[in-house]
Amino acid sequence: MPHDFSQAERDAVYRAIRERRDIRSHFLPHPVPEEVIQRLLCAAHHGPSVGFMQPWDFIVIRDAAIRSEVHGSFEAANRAAAERYAGEQRELYGNLKLAGILDAPLNLCVTCDRERTRGSGLGRQTDPMTDLYSTACAVQNLWLAARAESVGVGWVSILDHARLREILGIPESIVIVAYLCVGYVSEFPEKPELESRGWESREQLDRLIHFDRW
């Protein structure tokens, strides 16, 4: 059928899914070409959105001074997060590299406008969280496209969002969904770093599958 993928195309999709990594190190200083950035943003913009709401916006951050301020917010939040752990886990946490804000040549903040009227509320009356889920889907689209472009992406979740909002001038009505570090890398690790470093292991899929009922 005309809409079918070839075997090579299917393999490429599954390879991108399998080899996608949350990159926090190995970033190279080479700038990401503008045409590649546009392709990644276009991939994100083609993510599924409930009611075709398209609730996302993208802040592309190259300025070193701004990234330095964001990194300061990360360091403060990271110190506070470290206090939640003790013993060997605390030591392991302290040795993890959890952000590449200054290492990556490009940072990207993805937001959700929960008041956007596109789609006229279709699908959101019964589940108002779907605009946030849709924005997360846009992030995943960008992440997979980036892997296909040999571009690394790291999601920085350890941030003070109030401080980040202040640094980036994000209106109060806009929800910050993801802060990403983006750039070419020297390698894509074979396994997720948190798995290889012994923080957590991948759960067996068959333990997570239910049929007909929970």
ROPA-354291 format. One line per field, with one value per atom (N, C-alpha, C): residue number from 1; x negated, y negated, z negated. Coordinates in nm, 3 decimals. Layout:
# residues N
n = NUM	...
xx = X	...
yy = Y	...
zz = Z	...
***
This chain:
# residues 214
n = 1	1	1	2	2	2	3	3	3	4	4	4	5	5	5	6	6	6	7	7	7	8	8	8	9	9	9	10	10	10	11	11	11	12	12	12	13	13	13	14	14	14	15	15	15	16	16	16	17	17	17	18	18	18	19	19	19	20	20	20	21	21	21	22	22	22	23	23	23	24	24	24	25	25	25	26	26	26	27	27	27	28	28	28	29	29	29	30	30	30	31	31	31	32	32	32	33	33	33	34	34	34	35	35	35	36	36	36	37	37	37	38	38	38	39	39	39	40	40	40	41	41	41	42	42	42	43	43	43	44	44	44	45	45	45	46	46	46	47	47	47	48	48	48	49	49	49	50	50	50	51	51	51	52	52	52	53	53	53	54	54	54	55	55	55	56	56	56	57	57	57	58	58	58	59	59	59	60	60	60	61	61	61	62	62	62	63	63	63	64	64	64	65	65	65	66	66	66	67	67	67	68	68	68	69	69	69	70	70	70	71	71	71	72	72	72	73	73	73	74	74	74	75	75	75	76	76	76	77	77	77	78	78	78	79	79	79	80	80	80	81	81	81	82	82	82	83	83	83	84	84	84	85	85	85	86	86	86	87	87	87	88	88	88	89	89	89	90	90	90	91	91	91	92	92	92	93	93	93	94	94	94	95	95	95	96	96	96	97	97	97	98	98	98	99	99	99	100	100	100	101	101	101	102	102	102	103	103	103	104	104	104	105	105	105	106	106	106	107	107	107	108	108	108	109	109	109	110	110	110	111	111	111	112	112	112	113	113	113	114	114	114	115	115	115	116	116	116	117	117	117	118	118	118	119	119	119	120	120	120	121	121	121	122	122	122	123	123	123	124	124	124	125	125	125	126	126	126	127	127	127	128	128	128	129	129	129	130	130	130	131	131	131	132	132	132	133	133	133	134	134	134	135	135	135	136	136	136	137	137	137	138	138	138	139	139	139	140	140	140	141	141	141	142	142	142	143	143	143	144	144	144	145	145	145	146	146	146	147	147	147	148	148	148	149	149	149	150	150	150	151	151	151	152	152	152	153	153	153	154	154	154	155	155	155	156	156	156	157	157	157	158	158	158	159	159	159	160	160	160	161	161	161	162	162	162	163	163	163	164	164	164	165	165	165	166	166	166	167	167	167	168	168	168	169	169	169	170	170	170	171	171	171	172	172	172	173	173	173	174	174	174	175	175	175	176	176	176	177	177	177	178	178	178	179	179	179	180	180	180	181	181	181	182	182	182	183	183	183	184	184	184	185	185	185	186	186	186	187	187	187	188	188	188	189	189	189	190	190	190	191	191	191	192	192	192	193	193	193	194	194	194	195	195	195	196	196	196	197	197	197	198	198	198	199	199	199	200	200	200	201	201	201	202	202	202	203	203	203	204	204	204	205	205	205	206	206	206	207	207	207	208	208	208	209	209	209	210	210	210	211	211	211	212	212	212	213	213	213	214	214	214
xx = -0.085	0.000	-0.089	-0.042	-0.126	-0.166	-0.082	-0.112	-0.202	-0.235	-0.319	-0.463	-0.528	-0.671	-0.748	-0.862	-0.951	-1.012	-1.074	-1.139	-1.249	-1.324	-1.432	-1.376	-1.262	-1.200	-1.148	-1.088	-1.041	-1.159	-1.264	-1.383	-1.438	-1.437	-1.490	-1.407	-1.273	-1.187	-1.216	-1.220	-1.244	-1.386	-1.481	-1.617	-1.620	-1.552	-1.549	-1.487	-1.381	-1.316	-1.411	-1.475	-1.562	-1.688	-1.742	-1.871	-1.857	-1.734	-1.716	-1.772	-1.846	-1.905	-1.882	-1.875	-1.871	-2.017	-2.064	-2.206	-2.235	-2.333	-2.374	-2.521	-2.595	-2.737	-2.769	-2.896	-2.942	-2.904	-2.855	-2.819	-2.945	-2.935	-3.042	-3.009	-3.109	-3.082	-3.027	-3.021	-2.976	-2.833	-2.806	-2.668	-2.579	-2.453	-2.355	-2.304	-2.319	-2.276	-2.129	-2.100	-1.965	-1.864	-1.903	-1.808	-1.777	-1.873	-1.848	-1.755	-1.779	-1.691	-1.548	-1.532	-1.398	-1.332	-1.410	-1.353	-1.307	-1.386	-1.348	-1.222	-1.216	-1.097	-0.974	-0.996	-0.885	-0.834	-0.927	-0.887	-0.804	-0.849	-0.773	-0.635	-0.630	-0.504	-0.406	-0.457	-0.369	-0.332	-0.358	-0.313	-0.162	-0.106	0.040	0.087	0.200	0.257	0.408	0.462	0.605	0.682	0.781	0.859	0.779	0.659	0.568	0.540	0.526	0.508	0.372	0.268	0.131	0.092	0.088	0.074	-0.070	-0.163	-0.305	-0.364	-0.469	-0.560	-0.701	-0.797	-0.936	-1.025	-1.102	-1.199	-1.337	-1.400	-1.533	-1.636	-1.723	-1.815	-1.959	-2.025	-2.167	-2.255	-2.201	-2.277	-2.344	-2.477	-2.553	-2.517	-2.488	-2.454	-2.321	-2.225	-2.096	-2.113	-2.190	-2.212	-2.286	-2.373	-2.444	-2.347	-2.251	-2.149	-2.065	-2.028	-1.950	-2.031	-2.159	-2.246	-2.253	-2.256	-2.253	-2.128	-2.014	-1.888	-1.896	-1.957	-1.974	-2.059	-2.170	-2.261	-2.192	-2.114	-2.042	-1.939	-1.863	-1.761	-1.827	-1.942	-2.011	-2.064	-2.115	-2.162	-2.046	-1.932	-1.814	-1.767	-1.769	-1.725	-1.817	-1.948	-2.045	-2.019	-1.961	-1.935	-1.829	-1.757	-1.652	-1.710	-1.838	-1.900	-2.005	-2.039	-2.136	-2.225	-2.339	-2.427	-2.482	-2.488	-2.545	-2.465	-2.332	-2.251	-2.282	-2.306	-2.345	-2.478	-2.573	-2.703	-2.689	-2.608	-2.586	-2.520	-2.420	-2.351	-2.451	-2.541	-2.638	-2.734	-2.750	-2.842	-2.773	-2.642	-2.568	-2.575	-2.594	-2.584	-2.441	-2.368	-2.225	-2.181	-2.275	-2.238	-2.358	-2.329	-2.433	-2.403	-2.349	-2.300	-2.410	-2.530	-2.641	-2.720	-2.716	-2.794	-2.731	-2.599	-2.530	-2.528	-2.543	-2.542	-2.404	-2.301	-2.165	-2.078	-1.995	-1.893	-1.756	-1.657	-1.522	-1.422	-1.336	-1.229	-1.096	-1.025	-0.896	-0.785	-0.689	-0.582	-0.445	-0.347	-0.208	-0.118	-0.046	0.051	0.187	0.227	0.349	0.475	0.459	0.574	0.590	0.509	0.518	0.652	0.716	0.853	0.859	0.748	0.751	0.812	0.893	0.957	1.088	1.120	1.249	1.279	1.173	1.193	1.225	1.222	1.257	1.164	1.224	1.147	1.095	1.112	1.056	1.162	1.290	1.394	1.390	1.363	1.361	1.223	1.118	0.983	0.902	0.905	0.838	0.686	0.628	0.483	0.428	0.515	0.468	0.381	0.394	0.306	0.162	0.143	0.009	-0.046	0.041	-0.002	-0.043	0.033	0.002	-0.134	-0.165	-0.294	-0.407	-0.386	-0.486	-0.507	-0.401	-0.415	-0.501	-0.486	-0.569	-0.716	-0.744	-0.882	-0.937	-0.857	-0.902	-0.929	-0.843	-0.868	-1.003	-1.030	-1.157	-1.274	-1.259	-1.366	-1.402	-1.300	-1.324	-1.384	-1.334	-1.390	-1.535	-1.566	-1.703	-1.795	-1.749	-1.834	-1.859	-1.759	-1.777	-1.875	-1.887	-1.980	-2.117	-2.137	-2.259	-2.281	-2.172	-2.175	-2.130	-2.207	-2.172	-2.075	-1.987	-1.890	-1.888	-1.894	-1.881	-1.772	-1.684	-1.572	-1.615	-1.619	-1.658	-1.531	-1.508	-1.387	-1.414	-1.542	-1.578	-1.599	-1.490	-1.493	-1.385	-1.412	-1.312	-1.232	-1.111	-1.033	-0.997	-0.981	-0.953	-1.072	-1.193	-1.313	-1.332	-1.305	-1.317	-1.219	-1.098	-0.997	-1.049	-1.113	-1.166	-1.280	-1.370	-1.485	-1.440	-1.343	-1.301	-1.182	-1.129	-1.017	-0.890	-0.866	-0.748	-0.628	-0.517	-0.397	-0.345	-0.280	-0.229	-0.129	-0.056	0.047	-0.011	-0.139	-0.203	-0.272	-0.252	-0.311	-0.441	-0.547	-0.675	-0.666	-0.686	-0.678	-0.817	-0.908	-1.040	-1.148	-1.263	-1.383	-1.485	-1.527	-1.609	-1.746	-1.849	-1.983	-2.001	-2.046	-2.047	-2.183	-2.240	-2.366	-2.422	-2.519	-2.588	-2.671	-2.691	-2.762	-2.870	-2.965	-3.073	-3.028	-2.923	-2.872	-2.730	-2.656	-2.528	-2.549	-2.539	-2.567	-2.479	-2.535	-2.462	-2.339	-2.351	-2.240	-2.212	-2.090	-2.065	-2.165	-2.211	-2.315	-2.270	-2.145	-2.098	-2.095	-2.081	-2.087	-2.231	-2.319	-2.459	-2.530	-2.486	-2.548	-2.487	-2.386	-2.328	-2.223	-2.168	-2.064	-1.932	-1.900	-1.774	-1.789	-1.709	-1.711	-1.580	-1.582	-1.460	-1.366	-1.241	-1.141	-1.111	-1.076	-1.038	-0.901	-0.891	-0.768	-0.650	-0.669	-0.555	-0.494	-0.566	-0.511	-0.418	-0.419	-0.345	-0.225	-0.204	-0.097	0.022	0.141	0.266	0.360	0.447	0.542	0.684	0.762	0.904	0.931	0.862	0.878	0.741	0.730	0.603	0.565
yy = 0.119	0.000	-0.125	-0.234	-0.355	-0.413	-0.394	-0.454	-0.367	-0.246	-0.157	-0.207	-0.184	-0.210	-0.091	-0.117	-0.009	0.051	0.169	0.230	0.139	0.076	-0.014	-0.132	-0.185	-0.298	-0.255	-0.137	-0.088	-0.068	-0.010	0.013	-0.119	-0.223	-0.352	-0.412	-0.399	-0.452	-0.381	-0.247	-0.172	-0.193	-0.216	-0.245	-0.377	-0.479	-0.608	-0.594	-0.515	-0.493	-0.419	-0.315	-0.231	-0.305	-0.391	-0.456	-0.598	-0.647	-0.779	-0.778	-0.881	-0.889	-1.028	-1.033	-1.161	-1.202	-1.294	-1.329	-1.442	-1.419	-1.522	-1.556	-1.471	-1.495	-1.460	-1.464	-1.433	-1.538	-1.656	-1.759	-1.817	-1.844	-1.909	-2.056	-2.142	-2.285	-2.328	-2.236	-2.272	-2.324	-2.436	-2.486	-2.395	-2.390	-2.314	-2.406	-2.366	-2.453	-2.492	-2.611	-2.663	-2.572	-2.512	-2.426	-2.299	-2.252	-2.135	-2.173	-2.289	-2.337	-2.349	-2.403	-2.418	-2.283	-2.183	-2.050	-1.989	-2.010	-1.956	-2.024	-2.156	-2.228	-2.191	-2.167	-2.124	-1.987	-1.897	-1.765	-1.779	-1.868	-1.891	-1.947	-2.042	-2.107	-2.011	-1.898	-1.797	-1.689	-1.715	-1.622	-1.619	-1.511	-1.504	-1.598	-1.664	-1.749	-1.733	-1.714	-1.691	-1.813	-1.789	-1.897	-1.981	-1.935	-2.011	-2.149	-2.148	-2.272	-2.336	-2.251	-2.300	-2.399	-2.354	-2.446	-2.489	-2.443	-2.463	-2.592	-2.638	-2.742	-2.695	-2.747	-2.705	-2.828	-2.831	-2.939	-2.882	-2.932	-2.888	-2.977	-2.916	-2.993	-2.962	-3.062	-3.050	-3.135	-3.244	-3.341	-3.277	-3.292	-3.228	-3.284	-3.413	-3.475	-3.420	-3.403	-3.348	-3.204	-3.127	-2.987	-2.977	-3.072	-3.074	-3.099	-3.188	-3.211	-3.087	-3.020	-2.897	-2.791	-2.783	-2.686	-2.714	-2.840	-2.875	-2.824	-2.834	-2.782	-2.630	-2.564	-2.419	-2.380	-2.450	-2.415	-2.427	-2.533	-2.550	-2.440	-2.409	-2.303	-2.167	-2.147	-2.018	-1.996	-2.102	-2.089	-2.051	-2.114	-2.083	-1.940	-1.896	-1.760	-1.656	-1.686	-1.591	-1.560	-1.654	-1.635	-1.529	-1.488	-1.387	-1.246	-1.232	-1.100	-1.088	-0.963	-0.939	-0.821	-0.812	-0.698	-0.683	-0.558	-0.528	-0.595	-0.603	-0.667	-0.816	-0.879	-1.020	-1.040	-0.950	-0.960	-0.941	-0.843	-0.818	-0.938	-0.994	-1.112	-1.225	-1.246	-1.354	-1.335	-1.210	-1.182	-1.176	-1.194	-1.194	-1.332	-1.335	-1.462	-1.473	-1.571	-1.576	-1.690	-1.764	-1.872	-1.911	-1.948	-1.997	-2.139	-2.218	-2.353	-2.439	-2.433	-2.515	-2.442	-2.310	-2.231	-2.232	-2.223	-2.220	-2.360	-2.371	-2.503	-2.567	-2.486	-2.534	-2.479	-2.564	-2.521	-2.554	-2.478	-2.496	-2.476	-2.574	-2.563	-2.544	-2.438	-2.408	-2.436	-2.516	-2.556	-2.517	-2.527	-2.496	-2.614	-2.665	-2.772	-2.707	-2.695	-2.623	-2.702	-2.829	-2.912	-2.928	-2.862	-2.874	-2.821	-2.894	-2.860	-2.772	-2.746	-2.657	-2.523	-2.468	-2.340	-2.351	-2.472	-2.498	-2.402	-2.357	-2.273	-2.128	-2.088	-1.950	-1.853	-1.759	-1.657	-1.698	-1.826	-1.874	-1.896	-1.886	-1.905	-1.793	-1.671	-1.557	-1.531	-1.577	-1.561	-1.686	-1.783	-1.910	-1.901	-1.786	-1.770	-1.737	-1.714	-1.666	-1.767	-1.898	-1.995	-1.976	-1.939	-1.911	-1.782	-1.680	-1.556	-1.580	-1.664	-1.694	-1.760	-1.852	-1.920	-1.821	-1.725	-1.621	-1.537	-1.514	-1.442	-1.521	-1.653	-1.736	-1.723	-1.718	-1.700	-1.566	-1.461	-1.329	-1.329	-1.395	-1.405	-1.469	-1.580	-1.650	-1.560	-1.487	-1.402	-1.292	-1.228	-1.122	-1.178	-1.293	-1.356	-1.394	-1.441	-1.478	-1.356	-1.242	-1.122	-1.086	-1.101	-1.073	-1.170	-1.290	-1.392	-1.384	-1.281	-1.266	-1.384	-1.440	-1.550	-1.498	-1.528	-1.485	-1.581	-1.528	-1.608	-1.558	-1.652	-1.618	-1.701	-1.636	-1.704	-1.738	-1.866	-1.911	-1.930	-1.839	-1.848	-1.911	-1.927	-1.979	-2.130	-2.202	-2.348	-2.411	-2.530	-2.611	-2.684	-2.637	-2.692	-2.839	-2.880	-3.021	-3.107	-3.062	-3.134	-3.126	-3.010	-2.996	-3.088	-3.097	-3.187	-3.331	-3.369	-3.505	-3.529	-3.434	-3.448	-3.462	-3.380	-3.376	-3.466	-3.535	-3.625	-3.553	-3.436	-3.356	-3.405	-3.437	-3.485	-3.383	-3.432	-3.345	-3.242	-3.278	-3.187	-3.071	-3.076	-2.974	-2.871	-2.743	-2.634	-2.589	-2.582	-2.528	-2.376	-2.313	-2.167	-2.104	-2.159	-2.096	-2.200	-2.175	-2.254	-2.156	-2.178	-2.081	-2.139	-2.055	-2.088	-2.016	-2.088	-2.034	-2.059	-1.956	-1.975	-1.844	-1.854	-1.735	-1.677	-1.546	-1.478	-1.387	-1.354	-1.265	-1.119	-1.088	-0.951	-0.949	-0.845	-0.813	-0.685	-0.690	-0.572	-0.453	-0.335	-0.213	-0.196	-0.232	-0.223	-0.360	-0.383	-0.506	-0.520	-0.642	-0.662	-0.616	-0.642	-0.603	-0.451	-0.380	-0.234	-0.187	-0.242	-0.199	-0.236	-0.347	-0.390	-0.321	-0.239	-0.163	-0.235	-0.346	-0.417	-0.342	-0.289	-0.215	-0.122	-0.016	0.078	0.068	0.119	0.117	0.227	0.191	0.288	0.384	0.509	0.606	0.569	0.565	0.522	0.609	0.740	0.827	0.805	0.738	0.704	0.583	0.513	0.388	0.399	0.516	0.534	0.603	0.546	0.605	0.626	0.724	0.754	0.743	0.660	0.642	0.570	0.609	0.541	0.530	0.442	0.427	0.559
zz = 0.000	0.000	0.000	0.062	0.073	-0.063	-0.165	-0.294	-0.381	-0.334	-0.413	-0.418	-0.531	-0.543	-0.486	-0.428	-0.390	-0.516	-0.502	-0.618	-0.673	-0.584	-0.628	-0.705	-0.660	-0.730	-0.867	-0.876	-1.006	-1.100	-1.048	-1.131	-1.184	-1.102	-1.144	-1.257	-1.248	-1.353	-1.486	-1.482	-1.605	-1.657	-1.567	-1.613	-1.689	-1.637	-1.706	-1.845	-1.856	-1.986	-2.080	-2.029	-2.113	-2.157	-2.070	-2.099	-2.152	-2.170	-2.230	-2.371	-2.405	-2.538	-2.596	-2.730	-2.801	-2.820	-2.738	-2.733	-2.832	-2.919	-3.014	-3.000	-2.928	-2.906	-2.761	-2.726	-2.590	-2.487	-2.530	-2.433	-2.368	-2.240	-2.164	-2.148	-2.130	-2.118	-1.982	-1.887	-1.753	-1.755	-1.691	-1.686	-1.603	-1.639	-1.562	-1.450	-1.324	-1.214	-1.224	-1.177	-1.186	-1.118	-1.005	-0.934	-1.014	-1.093	-1.177	-1.293	-1.352	-1.458	-1.408	-1.290	-1.233	-1.209	-1.165	-1.145	-1.277	-1.382	-1.513	-1.566	-1.552	-1.598	-1.515	-1.386	-1.300	-1.343	-1.379	-1.428	-1.556	-1.646	-1.769	-1.737	-1.644	-1.609	-1.541	-1.492	-1.432	-1.534	-1.661	-1.763	-1.772	-1.824	-1.839	-1.948	-1.924	-2.029	-2.030	-2.149	-2.164	-2.113	-2.029	-1.971	-1.872	-1.835	-1.749	-1.811	-1.942	-2.018	-1.995	-1.977	-1.958	-2.069	-2.194	-2.306	-2.336	-2.257	-2.287	-2.233	-2.300	-2.250	-2.278	-2.202	-2.215	-2.232	-2.340	-2.362	-2.331	-2.225	-2.184	-2.254	-2.333	-2.418	-2.378	-2.323	-2.288	-2.379	-2.432	-2.508	-2.630	-2.638	-2.746	-2.883	-2.890	-3.019	-3.071	-2.982	-3.024	-3.069	-2.994	-3.031	-3.165	-3.191	-3.319	-3.434	-3.414	-3.518	-3.542	-3.433	-3.447	-3.520	-3.488	-3.554	-3.704	-3.742	-3.883	-3.951	-3.881	-3.936	-3.951	-3.852	-3.861	-3.981	-4.000	-4.110	-4.245	-4.263	-4.390	-4.410	-4.305	-4.315	-4.334	-4.272	-4.282	-4.423	-4.486	-4.625	-4.717	-4.694	-4.777	-4.754	-4.628	-4.596	-4.657	-4.660	-4.714	-4.861	-4.933	-5.075	-5.102	-5.000	-5.017	-5.025	-4.991	-4.988	-5.098	-5.130	-5.237	-5.200	-5.267	-5.250	-5.111	-5.063	-4.933	-4.821	-4.838	-4.736	-4.727	-4.840	-4.841	-4.770	-4.794	-4.728	-4.578	-4.538	-4.395	-4.330	-4.398	-4.344	-4.320	-4.415	-4.403	-4.288	-4.243	-4.132	-3.996	-3.995	-3.867	-3.803	-3.673	-3.601	-3.552	-3.602	-3.579	-3.487	-3.432	-3.339	-3.254	-3.130	-3.039	-2.993	-3.082	-3.048	-2.987	-3.045	-2.995	-2.888	-2.888	-2.792	-2.653	-2.649	-2.520	-2.459	-2.328	-2.265	-2.257	-2.284	-2.267	-2.379	-2.438	-2.533	-2.474	-2.515	-2.460	-2.572	-2.591	-2.691	-2.618	-2.654	-2.590	-2.692	-2.652	-2.743	-2.689	-2.777	-2.740	-2.779	-2.682	-2.706	-2.729	-2.855	-2.891	-2.859	-2.819	-2.785	-2.634	-2.557	-2.411	-2.364	-2.277	-2.237	-2.113	-2.048	-1.932	-1.972	-1.884	-1.912	-1.986	-2.033	-2.098	-2.212	-2.279	-2.397	-2.369	-2.241	-2.208	-2.281	-2.354	-2.424	-2.559	-2.595	-2.722	-2.829	-2.793	-2.895	-2.998	-2.954	-3.045	-3.103	-3.036	-3.089	-3.056	-3.145	-3.117	-3.114	-3.150	-3.149	-3.011	-2.914	-2.785	-2.711	-2.744	-2.679	-2.725	-2.852	-2.903	-2.843	-2.833	-2.770	-2.625	-2.556	-2.416	-2.404	-2.495	-2.491	-2.516	-2.606	-2.630	-2.504	-2.428	-2.302	-2.203	-2.202	-2.116	-2.154	-2.284	-2.331	-2.282	-2.292	-2.246	-2.097	-2.019	-1.875	-1.848	-1.917	-1.899	-1.937	-2.046	-2.097	-1.997	-1.939	-1.842	-1.713	-1.669	-1.550	-1.574	-1.694	-1.727	-1.719	-1.769	-1.759	-1.613	-1.528	-1.385	-1.321	-1.379	-1.330	-1.399	-1.484	-1.564	-1.658	-1.706	-1.801	-1.936	-2.041	-2.175	-2.241	-2.323	-2.399	-2.543	-2.638	-2.778	-2.843	-2.917	-2.984	-3.125	-3.159	-3.292	-3.375	-3.467	-3.550	-3.686	-3.721	-3.853	-3.840	-3.843	-3.827	-3.915	-3.960	-4.030	-3.921	-3.896	-3.785	-3.806	-3.929	-3.955	-3.911	-3.943	-3.903	-3.752	-3.692	-3.547	-3.476	-3.529	-3.472	-3.473	-3.583	-3.596	-3.496	-3.484	-3.394	-3.249	-3.208	-3.068	-3.037	-3.138	-3.114	-3.072	-3.127	-3.090	-3.170	-3.104	-3.176	-3.276	-3.380	-3.485	-3.434	-3.328	-3.276	-3.196	-3.165	-3.081	-3.170	-3.141	-3.218	-3.153	-3.232	-3.183	-3.186	-3.071	-3.063	-3.059	-2.978	-2.964	-2.940	-3.002	-2.972	-2.917	-2.793	-2.721	-2.687	-2.696	-2.648	-2.514	-2.413	-2.277	-2.213	-2.151	-2.080	-2.029	-1.941	-1.894	-2.009	-2.006	-2.115	-2.058	-2.144	-2.101	-2.100	-2.175	-2.177	-2.232	-2.191	-2.251	-2.332	-2.464	-2.545	-2.506	-2.521	-2.487	-2.574	-2.702	-2.796	-2.855	-2.906	-2.980	-3.095	-3.120	-3.220	-3.358	-3.394	-3.527	-3.543	-3.431	-3.436	-3.448	-3.364	-3.366	-3.496	-3.560	-3.685	-3.807	-3.786	-3.896	-3.976	-3.923	-3.996	-3.990	-3.873	-3.855	-3.736	-3.733	-3.622	-3.545	-3.421	-3.340	-3.387	-3.411	-3.453	-3.338	-3.372	-3.270	-3.214	-3.083	-3.018	-3.056	-3.065	-3.092	-3.230	-3.320	-3.451	-3.445	-3.332	-3.318	-3.224	-3.167	-3.069	-3.135	-3.114	-3.166	-3.049	-3.059	-2.954	-3.008	-2.942	-2.971	-3.104	-3.212	-3.340	-3.406	-3.507	-3.580	-3.645
***
